[in-house]
Amino acid sequence: MLEGRKNKTLTAIKRLIKVLKVVIKNKRGAVGVAILVSFIFIAVAAPIIAPYDPIKIPRERIASCLAMPFWIRYIPGYENVSENVNPIIDPQFSMSSSINQWKFITNSTLDHVSFEYTPTEGSPVSGPGCLAIRLSRSEALESIKFVLFKEFAYPYGNPPVEWEGKVYVKVSAPENIIITMHNLNITVFIEQLNGNRTILWSPNEGLKRRGGVYQIETWIKPSITGPNPYPKLINSQILDPDRKVFSKPTNYTFGVEILFGKELLNVTVYIDDLNLKLYGEAFGLLGTDQFGRDIFSQLIYGTRMSLLVGFLGAILSTLIGLIIGLFSGYFGGVLDEVLMRITDAFLVLPELPLILVLVAVLGPSLWIIIMVISFLGWMSFARIVRSQVLSLRERPFVEASKILGGSSRYIMFKVIAPNVMNLVYVTLAMAAPSAIYSEAYLSFLGLYPVEVMSWGRMLHDVLQTPGGVTMWWWVIPPGLCISAISISFILIGYALDEIFNPKIRER
């Protein structure tokens, strides 16, 4: 029994490959297959082609919201558009080599301050590994300044749309020493090449207890409102980088300045997660949406939804139409009359309003959308199959099967059905675009499964975003993809029709 099923499957696969070879020899069919294969490859390789999640808002921001595509900088008038700048490599100091990117200067001539990597300490977020700046001297002499910094270039004429920085700090000292902001001053800054400095964080912004005493042996996240479980965000709304920080393309310095008071002898300052991110006006191939998600990733993953709906919707609707057409045409009589009246009733129903109502009532899940589209797309094909079966059932080979004792089931599915397979192939190709368009306008109207990205959902997001329709790099790609994948199925359908229909082939 299993061997018989295996042989049937192999026969079906061989038949499909044979049909595919014939289609490729046709010019229209070759173009359609090439386009379709390209979309299938994109759908399969989506995790490789598009590295960002198309639906979830990223915890670690990848870009500013509503960013333009990077290539817009090559269009006249957009030369000054800024892009992302991430000057810090491995801000978590996960490896000892991470400290090589940092430089330091100090006014101490006696090597009282050392700068090193320590694998035993680390912030609660990034884990072991951080920088340790140690002050060690036997007697109080003078105040010592230690500056840890990294230089980076900002090459864009326009300032970043948004930017953020974060740092974790921990102060360690003997129990008999009280550390205050008067004898230990820690400052995070950005400085231009000309010496203009902007203070991002200073000790009076949270790194202290009541009375100005530092918290000892505890990792602190400097913030405007005081210590909290989240790293500080240094954002454009507070510091106004348009005028104060990134006013022109030049070299900048980002760093930490530590001022040890002259009375301090032995103190260690640990620094971890020292980072700066600049979010520009442009990002990626297609920019970002209103939530900062990558539009190119959405476009790539949308291919999966369209192909799944197209293939399954076409297969299910064609299968329903084939079965109803076979039963109606072969048995005739009362069964034929009942089935055809049901078919006519479905044909006169307004398809779009009915789909909207059913999906709204049943819920916009992926499988419900596929089932609703399939359930409302079989009627025309059922009538076509019925008309063919009415003719085929009178043929001598069908009569011979009856005389030889063939059952109705055997005659319908083994004798008659193979003779309407040419219609099945053509209908499959032609039904897929209809299913794709149905899913697209459902998503466009807001009835989309929340766990899946689709091209129609992308267009819905465009419509819901103020000014979104003016962002042509967001509007055009999903529309073109819907058209292209539909055209591929239509070209394959025309090729199949031309192959199976001698009259068209002669023309």
Residue pairs with C-beta under 8 A, 6 or more apart in sequence:
19 425
19 496
20 33
22 29
22 499
23 29
23 30
23 32
23 33
23 492
23 495
23 496
23 499
24 30
24 33
26 495
26 498
26 499
28 491
28 492
28 494
28 495
28 498
29 491
29 492
29 494
29 495
29 496
29 499
31 488
31 491
32 487
32 488
32 489
32 490
32 491
32 492
32 494
32 495
33 488
33 492
35 484
35 485
35 487
35 488
35 491
36 485
36 488
36 489
36 492
39 303
39 306
39 307
39 481
39 484
39 485
39 488
40 307
42 49
42 300
42 303
43 303
43 304
43 307
46 300
46 301
46 303
46 304
49 300
50 294
50 296
50 297
50 299
50 300
50 301
51 297
52 58
52 62
52 293
52 294
52 297
53 293
53 297
54 293
54 294
54 297
54 298
54 300
54 301
54 302
54 453
55 293
55 450
55 451
55 452
55 453
56 293
57 291
57 292
57 293
58 292
58 293
61 164
61 277
61 279
61 292
62 283
62 288
62 292
62 294
63 84
63 279
63 280
63 283
63 284
63 287
63 288
63 292
63 294
64 160
64 161
64 162
64 279
64 280
64 281
64 283
64 288
64 292
65 288
65 289
65 290
65 291
65 292
66 287
66 288
66 289
66 290
66 465
66 467
66 471
67 161
67 279
67 280
67 281
67 282
67 283
67 284
67 287
67 288
67 292
68 78
68 81
68 281
68 282
68 283
68 287
68 471
68 473
69 282
69 283
69 284
69 285
69 286
69 287
69 473
70 83
70 282
70 283
70 284
70 285
71 285
72 78
72 81
72 282
72 473
73 79
73 81
73 83
73 282
79 157
80 156
80 157
80 158
81 156
81 158
81 280
81 281
81 282
82 156
82 157
82 158
82 159
82 160
82 161
82 278
82 280
82 281
82 282
83 156
83 280
83 281
83 282
83 283
84 160
84 277
84 278
84 279
84 280
84 283
85 152
85 154
85 160
85 277
85 278
85 280
86 276
86 277
86 278
87 150
87 152
87 254
87 276
87 278
88 101
88 150
88 254
88 274
88 275
88 276
89 98
89 101
90 98
91 273
91 274
91 275
92 98
92 122
92 123
92 125
92 126
92 127
92 129
92 272
92 273
93 99
93 117
93 122
93 126
93 129
93 130
93 131
93 272
94 126
94 127
94 129
95 129
96 117
96 119
98 117
98 129
99 115
99 116
99 117
99 131
101 150
102 131
102 148
102 149
102 150
102 255
103 148
103 149
103 150
103 151
104 115
104 146
104 147
104 148
104 149
105 146
105 147
105 149
106 113
106 144
106 145
106 146
106 147
107 144
107 145
108 144
108 146
110 137
110 141
112 135
112 136
112 137
112 144
113 133
113 134
113 135
113 144
113 146
113 260
114 133
114 134
114 136
115 131
115 132
115 133
115 146
115 148
116 131
116 132
116 134
117 129
117 130
117 131
117 132
118 129
118 130
118 131
118 132
118 270
119 128
119 129
120 128
121 128
121 129
121 130
121 132
121 170
121 270
121 272
122 128
122 129
122 130
122 272
123 130
123 168
123 170
123 219
123 272
123 273
124 219
125 168
125 231
125 273
126 168
126 272
126 273
129 272
130 168
130 270
130 271
130 272
131 148
131 270
131 271
131 272
131 274
132 268
132 269
132 270
133 146
133 148
133 258
133 268
133 269
133 270
133 271
134 267
134 268
135 144
135 260
135 264
135 265
135 266
135 267
135 268
136 265
136 266
137 265
137 266
138 265
139 265
140 262
140 263
140 264
140 265
141 262
142 262
143 259
143 260
143 261
143 262
144 259
144 260
145 257
145 258
145 259
145 260
146 257
146 258
146 259
146 260
147 255
147 256
147 257
147 258
148 255
148 256
148 257
148 258
148 271
149 191
149 253
149 254
149 255
149 256
150 253
150 254
150 255
151 251
151 252
151 253
152 251
152 252
152 253
152 254
153 250
153 251
153 252
154 246
154 249
154 250
154 251
154 252
154 278
155 249
156 249
156 280
157 248
157 249
158 280
158 281
159 241
159 242
159 245
159 246
159 247
160 236
160 241
160 246
160 278
160 279
160 280
160 281
161 236
161 279
161 280
161 281
162 235
162 236
162 279
163 234
163 235
163 236
163 241
163 245
163 246
163 276
163 277
163 278
163 279
164 233
164 234
164 235
164 276
164 277
164 279
165 188
165 200
165 201
165 232
165 233
165 234
165 254
165 275
165 276
165 277
166 221
166 231
166 232
166 233
166 234
166 273
166 274
166 275
167 188
167 201
167 221
167 222
167 231
167 232
167 256
167 271
167 272
167 273
167 274
167 275
168 219
168 220
168 221
168 231
168 271
168 272
168 273
168 274
169 186
169 207
169 219
169 220
169 222
169 269
169 270
169 271
170 217
170 218
170 219
170 220
170 269
170 270
170 272
171 179
171 184
171 214
171 215
171 216
171 217
171 267
171 268
171 269
171 270
172 216
172 217
172 267
172 268
172 269
172 270
173 179
173 216
173 264
173 266
173 267
173 268
174 266
177 264
177 265
177 266
177 267
178 213
179 213
179 214
179 216
179 264
179 267
180 208
180 211
180 212
180 213
180 214
181 203
181 204
181 207
181 208
181 212
181 214
182 212
182 261
183 260
183 261
183 263
183 264
184 203
184 214
184 258
184 259
184 260
184 261
184 264
184 267
184 269
185 202
185 203
185 257
185 258
185 259
185 261
186 202
186 203
186 207
186 256
186 257
186 258
186 259
186 269
187 199
187 201
187 202
187 203
187 256
187 257
187 258
187 259
188 199
188 200
188 201
188 202
188 222
188 255
188 256
188 257
188 274
189 197
189 198
189 199
189 200
189 253
189 254
189 255
189 256
189 257
190 197
190 198
190 200
190 245
190 252
190 253
190 254
190 276
191 197
191 198
191 252
191 253
191 255
192 247
192 250
192 251
192 252
192 253
193 250
193 251
193 252
193 253
194 250
198 239
198 244
198 245
200 234
200 239
201 222
201 232
201 234
203 214
205 222
205 223
205 224
206 220
206 221
206 222
206 223
206 224
206 225
206 226
206 227
206 232
207 214
207 215
207 220
207 222
207 227
208 214
208 215
209 215
215 227
219 270
219 272
220 227
221 227
221 228
221 229
221 230
221 231
221 232
222 232
223 230
223 231
223 232
224 232
224 238
231 273
236 242
239 245
246 252
246 278
254 276
256 271
256 274
258 269
260 267
283 294
284 294
284 295
284 296
285 296
286 294
286 295
286 296
286 299
286 473
286 474
286 477
287 295
287 471
287 473
287 474
288 294
288 295
289 295
289 298
289 461
289 465
289 474
290 461
290 464
290 465
290 468
295 458
295 473
295 474
295 477
298 453
298 458
299 455
299 458
299 477
299 478
299 481
301 453
302 453
302 454
302 455
302 457
302 458
302 478
302 481
303 481
303 485
304 452
305 366
305 439
305 452
305 453
305 454
305 455
306 436
306 439
306 440
306 454
306 455
306 481
306 482
306 485
307 485
308 366
308 370
309 369
309 370
309 373
309 435
309 436
309 438
309 439
310 432
310 433
310 435
310 436
310 485
310 489
311 432
312 370
312 374
312 435
313 370
313 373
313 374
313 377
313 431
313 432
313 434
313 435
313 436
313 438
313 439
314 427
314 428
314 429
314 431
314 432
314 434
314 435
315 428
316 370
316 371
316 374
317 373
317 374
317 375
317 377
317 378
317 381
317 431
317 435
318 378
318 381
318 424
318 427
318 428
318 431
320 374
320 375
320 378
320 382
321 378
321 379
321 380
321 381
321 382
321 384
321 385
321 427
322 381
322 382
322 385
322 417
322 420
322 424
324 339
324 343
324 378
324 382
324 385
324 386
325 381
325 382
325 383
325 384
325 385
325 386
325 388
325 389
325 420
326 385
326 389
326 412
326 413
326 416
326 417
327 335
327 339
327 412
328 335
328 336
328 339
328 340
328 382
328 386
328 389
329 336
329 385
329 386
329 387
329 388
329 389
329 390
329 392
329 393
330 389
330 393
330 408
330 411
330 412
330 416
331 408
332 390
336 386
339 382
340 383
340 386
343 379
343 382
343 383
346 376
346 379
347 379
347 380
349 376
351 376
352 441
354 376
355 372
355 373
355 376
355 438
355 442
356 442
356 445
356 447
358 372
359 368
359 369
359 372
359 442
359 447
360 447
362 368
362 372
364 442
364 447
364 448
364 449
364 450
365 449
366 449
366 451
366 452
369 439
369 442
369 447
369 449
370 435
373 435
373 438
373 439
374 435
377 431
377 434
377 435
377 438
381 423
381 427
381 431
384 423
384 427
385 420
385 423
388 419
388 420
388 423
389 416
389 420
392 398
392 416
392 419
392 420
393 416
397 415
398 411
398 415
398 416
401 410
401 411
401 415
402 411
406 414
406 415
422 496
422 500
423 500
425 496
425 500
426 493
426 496
426 497
426 500
429 489
429 490
429 492
429 493
429 496
430 489
430 490
430 493
432 486
432 489
433 485
433 486
433 489
433 490
436 482
436 485
436 486
436 489
437 482
437 486
439 454
439 456
440 454
440 455
440 456
440 459
440 482
441 456
442 448
442 456
443 454
443 455
443 456
443 457
443 459
443 460
444 456
444 457
444 459
444 460
444 463
445 460
446 460
448 454
448 456
448 457
448 460
455 478
455 479
455 481
455 482
456 478
456 482
458 474
458 478
459 475
459 478
459 479
461 468
462 468
462 469
462 471
462 474
462 475
463 469
465 471
468 474
468 475
469 475
497 504
498 504
498 505
499 505
